[in-house]
Amino acid sequence: MGNFNNIKELPTNTEDKYVVIGAGPAGIGGAKALKENGIDFDAFEMGIDVGGLWNIKNPRSTMYESAHLISSKTMTEFKDFPMPEDTPDYPSHWQMCQYFKDYAKHFKLYDHYFFHTKVDNVEKNGDKWDVTITNENGTFTYTYKGVVIANGTLAEPNIPTFKGEFTGDLVHACKYKKADIFEGKRVLIVGAGNSGCDIAVDAVHRADKVHVSVRRGYYFIPKYVFGKPSDTIGGKLKFPRPIKQRLDAKILKWFTGDPERFGFPKPNYKMYESHPVINSLILHHIGQGDIKIQKDISHFEGKKVHFKDGTVEEYDVIMLATGYKLHYPFIDQKHLNWQGMAPEMYLNIFHPKHDNLFILGMIEATGLGWEGRYEQARLMAKYIKGLKDGKSSAKRFQKKKQGANPDMTGGYKYLKLERMSFYVDKDTYRGLLAKETKTMA
């Protein structure tokens, strides 16, 4: 095992250090924030390099060959490390992975990372934490001053159960890499979120038949409006939430039409109360007859799929684009204040009781970008430093984080789904982070 700039065999002097788990955008953002605030740390990544799921070579990556960013580069990049000018509006996963490597090199984060290193267990040890790791040297346990969990939210597949047995190939989208698996096959995609729509569009070029099964309606946002990335339009105009929801839904129909006409159910929620689908091609292919929308599944019977409207179709491949679950397998849920569908952490970062256990990246919001995740890390690092320096502002925050979370929804009534359990309104959330960071200065 070795780092790029600095070969290390094993961690040393760990009891005076924090540890960062993960090298995706939340992990490297956390590493940078700790370094900026003079907090010593090690960092572990089970993959071969930084990038998290964006590094298709990492063992838990859910990337596929055709994957691109669904938000534009200018709305997604770290603000103090812009993407190169020749980067396209919607970079590929290869370009994103290189961007994260360049970020880590620029801020000298490789000095801290141990790759090919899996975290097996994190357990309380007095006021510190025992962290057990496995790498090519063996299995070791180290005691750390604190733990920063940043292993991502999009790696553990959510696999629903169905009545009956399907005798074709039944796979989750986390295993999907390229479209040749659909060659000459009759394909059913279950779920029409962003990954499901991407995969369906891939499949039309190789499969004999492509259907998509949906349970609920969606709002579809094109990648371009007036020739510009759609998430860069209208940002200067601020409307009250109810007006914005109605206005944007109406404008959206001008550009995409009514998804119900294409076979989708009418959404039983308002605009922005679930993550929208950013895809310019799915409705195009449905309109051409390349893709057909089916209802929710009733049951399987061999290669036959019975839908709840009574329709029956045969398929060779079913691809489950059914999302992901929060997964922190190396630490007991009791340490994470797990309540219902997700850990209950103040601002989705801070444990209410432990002052040295944090989660970064357990957040989702339309348009939050990597900068929003770095802002999480910056507040965390300033809090750690503030406590160390005995600052009164940090002590006040220490008491505040033991209480209930402020309203982070911006008034949106998000769907009561596991994948939405850590969803926030971007502007509200970033405002809260900025306010707390300013008071911690």
N, C-alpha and C positions, 0 to 999 in steps of 0.2 A: 504494500500500500504506500502511496506517496502523494504529496501535493505538487502542484505545478511549479511553484516558486520556492518551495521549502520542504524537503523530504523529512517527514517525521515518522518514526516507527510507532510510537505510542504517546498518548497525552501525558503531560506532567503538571504537577502543582495544581491539580484540579479543584481542590477545596476552596481556592480563592477565585475560581472562575465561574462564569455562567456557561451553559451549553445551549447551542441552537440546534434543533433537530429539523433538518430539511434544507435543500438548496434551490428551491423554486423561488419565484419572485418575492414571496413573503419572507422566506428564509434569508435570502441575500439582502433584502431590505432591512431585516432585523439585524443582521451581522454588521451592515454599514452603520446603523444607528448606534449600536453598542460601541463600535470602534470610534465613532465621532465623539462619544461621551466618555471615552477613556475607560470603558468597562472591559476587563479582560475576559476572553471567552474562547472556547473550542466550538467546532461545528461538525456535525456528522451528517453524511448523505450516503444512502445505500446504493445510489447509482454511480455512474462513471464520471460525472461532471455536474456542474451547476445546470439549472434549467428546469428542474422538477418535471412535471408532465410534458412540458414543451420540448424536452430532450427525448426524442423518440427512441434513443438507445438505452434509456433508463428502464430498469425492470418493471416499474409500476406506471410507466407512461401510458396514457390513453390516447396519444396522438395517432393520426392516420395520415397517409401520404398527401391527401388533398386538403388537409386542415389549414385554415388561415384564421387570423385574428378576426373576431366579429365586431370589435370596436376599432375605430381608426387609430392610426399610430399616434397622432397628436393628442388624442384624448386618453391614451393608454400609457404612454411612456413615463418613466421617471423624469421629473422636471429638471433635475440637475444633471441629467444624462440623456439628452435628446437622441432619438434614432438618427442615423445618417440621412442626409438630405435625399439621397437616391433610393431610400426605402420606399416601397409602394404604400399606398394608403392603407391597405390591409395585408400586412406581412404574412408570409408562410410560417409554419412552425420551425422550419430550418433557420429562417432569418431571425425569428424571435429567440431561438436557442443561442444563436451567435451573439445577439444583443445582450443576453444575460451573461454570457462568457466575457464579453467585452466589459460589461459593468463590473463584474467580479475582479477582472484584471486591473481596471482603472482605479478601483478603490482598494486594491490589495487585500481582497477578501480570501483569496486562495491560501494565504499564509495561515489561515485559521481552520481550513476544512480538511477533514479526513473522509475520503471517498471509499466506495466499496465497503462501507461500514453500516451495519444494520443495528438500530437500537432495539433491543429485546425487551427491556424492562426499565421503568422509572418508578422508584419507590421512596417514600419518605424515610429520612434518617435523621431524627432529631429536627433541627431547624434547617437541614440541608437535604439533598436528594442523591440517592444511589442510582447511577445510570449504568445498566449492563449493555455492553455492545458485543457484536461478533464481526470479525473481519478475517482476513487470510492468516492473521497471526494467532487466532483463537478467540475465546470468549473472556471478557474482562469486565470487572465492575469498578467504577470510579465514583467518588463522592464529589458532587458539585455544589457550589454555593446557590445556584438557581437554574431554572430550566425554562427555555423558550421553545414552545412547540410550534412548528411551522411546516408540518408534513403535508399540508394541502387538504382539499375537500373533494377532489374529483378523481379519486383512484379506486375506492371501494364500491363495486357495482351494487346497485339496488336491483335485485332479481325478484320479480313478483312470482306468485304461484298461480297455476292455472289448473282447471279441472281437465281430466283426461291426460293422454300421453301423445306427444308429437314425435313421430318416428323419423323426421328429417333432421337437419342440422339446426339446433337451437343454441344461439350464442349471444352473449351480451356485447354491446357496442365497445366495451373496454378492450375487447380482443381484436377489434377490426383494425386492419392496417391498410389494405388496398383492395380495389374493386374486382380483381380477378377471381375472387372467391364466388362472385355472382355469375360468372360466365355460363350462359345457357340455362340459368336456374329461374325458378318461379320464387319470387322473394316477397316476404312480408316484413315491413319495418314496424315495430310496435313503439309508438311514441313519435311526436312531431315537434320535439324541442329542437334546439340548434343542431345538435349532433345528428338526430334522427333525420332532419331535412337535408343536411349535408350528405349523409350516407345514401339517402333515397336518390338524390341528384347524381351521385356517383354511380349508383346501381343501374340507372336507365341506359347507360352506355354499354352495359355488359349483360344484363339479365333479360330473360324472355318475358318476364312480367314483374312489375313492381307495384305493390300496394302498401298503403300506410294505414295502420289501425290507430284510431284516436278515441280518447274518452271525453276530452273537453276541447273547447275552442281556443284559438290563439289569435294574438295580434301580430301581424307580419309587417316588419319594417324593412324597406329596401335599403341596400347598402349605399345607394346614391340618390340624392334629391337635388335637382337643378345642377347636376354634374359634380356635386360635392359630397363627401362622406356625410351621411344623414345625421350622425351624432354631432356634427359641427354646425348644423343649421339651427338658428333661432335661439342660441344660447344667451343673447343679450336681452331678450325679452322675457321678463319674469311675470307669470300669471299666478293667481291663487290656484291651489291644487284642483278644486272641482272644475274650474274653467279650463285649466291646462288639460285635464283628462278628457273633457268633452271636445275641446278644440283639436287636440292632437289626434283623437280617434276619428274625427270628421275629416281632417286633412289627410290622414292615412288612407282613408277610403278613396280619396281622389287619385292617389298614386297606385294603390294595390287592388282596388276594387273591394268587393265584399267577399271575404273568405267562405261565407256560407254558400255562395254560388258555386264554389269549387268542391263542395261536399263536406266542409268542416262544420261542426256544431257552432252555434252562436256562443261566444264566451259568456259564462255566467259570473263574470267579474268585470270590473272596469279597467281601462287602460292603465298600465304600470302596476297593477296589483299582482301580477306574475311576470316572470322574465319574458320579454317579447322575443320573437324569433327574428333574427337579423339575416335575411336570406332573399336575394333577388331572383332566384331561379326556381324555387319550389313551385310557386303558383304558375310560372311559365310552363313548366313541364306537366303540371296537372292540366293546364289549359290545352296543351298539345295532345293530351291523352296518353302521355308516357307514364304517368303515375295516377293511380286511382285511390281515393280515400275510402276506407272501410270503417265501420263502427267498432265499438269495443268488443273484445273477444268473450264469447260464452264458454267454449270448451274446445279441446283438441280431440281428434279421432284419427289416429294414424297420421297421414299427411294432410288430412282435411282439417280446416279451421272453421268452426261454427261461430258466427258473429251474432250479437244480441238482437239484430234486426231480422234474423232468420236466414241471412245469406250464408252460403257454404262455398269455400274455395279451397283448392289444393295448392300447397307450397312445398318447395324443396328446402328452403332456408328461411328461418325466422330470426331476425336481428332485433334484440331487445335494446332499444334506445330509451331505457327507462330510468336513466339518471344514476346518481351516486349517493352514498350515505356518509355522514361524518364517521371517521374511523381513526381512533387513537389506540391501537391495539397494545401498545407498550405501557400503558398506564391505566390503573383501575379507575373506573368511572367515578368512584367515591372521591377521588382526588380532584375531579374536575367540576364538582358541584353540578353534576348532570341532573337536569330537570326536564322530564318529558322527552322531547325529541332532540335536545341539544344541551351542552353545558351552559349554565347560567353564569356568565362572566360579565363583569361591569364593562360596558362599552365593547362587549364581545372580546375583551382582551384580558382583563384583570380578575384574578380569583378574589372573591370577597374576603377570604381569611388569610390565605398565603400571600406574602409579599414578594415571593421569589418564584412564582409559577405563572406563566403567561401563555396565551395562545395568540399567534399572529396568523392572519389570513382566514380566520373563521368568520368571514363576512362576504356578503354578496349584495351588489347594488348595481343597477343600470348606470353605466358610465363612471364607476368608481376608479377604475384604472389601477396601474401599479403605484401611482403617487398616493392614492388613498390608503393603500396598504403600507407604504413607507411612513405615512403620517401616523398610522397605528404604532409602528416601531419607534418612531421618534418620541412619541409621548411615553411609551414604555421605558425607553432608555433614560429619558429625563427624570422619570419617577424613580428609577433605580438609583441614579446619581444623586437625586434630591434627598432620598432617604439616607444614603451613605454620608452626604454632607450635612445632614441634620437640618435641612431646610423646613421651615414652617409650612410652606406651600405643599410640600410632599406629605407632611404629616396630616394636613387638612384633607388632601386627596385620599390618604390612607383610610380615613374615617368615611369619606364619601363613598368609596367603592364597596363598603360593607352594606350599603343600602340598595334600594331598588334602582334599576336602570332608568335613565331619563327616556322619554319618548323618542325613539330613533326612526319612527315610521314616516314622519312628515304628514301624518293624517291618512296615509294610504292603508287600506284594509287588505293586507296581503293574504293570499290563500293559506289556509291552515294545512300546509303540507310539510313533510320533513325537510325537503330541499329549500323551503321558504322560511324555515325556523330561525335562520340567521340573516335574513334579508333586511336591509335598511334603506331609507331614502338617502341618496348620495349627498345632497346639499345639507340636509339636517345633520347627518352623521359627520361629515367633514367639518361642519360648523362647530359641533361639540368637541371634536378633536382639537381644532384650532384654539378654541376657548381654553380648554384645559392645558394645552401646551404653553399658551401665553402666560397663564397663572403659575406654571411650573418654572418659568424662566428665572 
